[in-house]
Structure formats: C-alpha cells, structure tokens
C-alpha cells in the first residue's frame, strides 16, 4: 500500500512571510491541525501545528502535558488572549521541522518515519 492512496489531495499551506495571526486564521477556516509553511518557490520550510498556536495562550500548561486528548475544558485560562504583538510576529518564529515522505513510499515506511521523528509527516509529490 502506497501513501499516495491515503494522503490528502488538497493541502493548505501558508507563505513564510505570513504572520501568526494569518496562520491561525487558516487553521480555523480550514479546520486543520497542521499547516505547512513554504517559501516563495513553494519549497517546504517546516510546519506549524495547532499545538504551537495554542501554546501562545497556554504556554506553561502545554509543557506539563504530553497528551492533551483527555482535556475537555481549560476553564478560566480560556478567556486569556495573546497580545497583538505576539500574533503579528512572523510565522517563522513558530515553525518546526517537518519530516518528508514521498508519495510512492509505503504506509509502513511513512509510519516508521513519523514514529522516529516524533511528529507529523508531510508528503512530497513526485
């Protein structure tokens, strides 16, 4: 089984010149959890995930919890908001490295790479 048979066909990405505010808007508008960041030539620089964006609101809390799936309500902390200065910074300040797989790679290889890297993977079409 090849990864191309299971990949998303329409991937939303954002330019490296965008702001954190613009990236957050893309994540919300497109209901996605991972946003590839590309340069002017369309080359992948890295990714920004929902985790990085939420860390702006809950920086210390995220460091304490390895998995957030079980958290249903953050309570009063949810009423805080990052400052304009924080969210108008370049998106490149939040970018983390991406692990690339090629569309002709097998599912097991992609899974192994994801486990080894400890992060999401991005598909490179050939």
Secondary structure, DSSP 8 states (H G I E B T S, - for coil): -BGGGTS-SS--EEETT-BHHHHHHHHHHHT-SEEEEE-TT--EEEEEEHHHHHHTTSHHHHHH-S--TT----GGGGG----HHHHTSBGGGT-B--EEEETTSBHHHHHHHHHHHTS-EEEE--
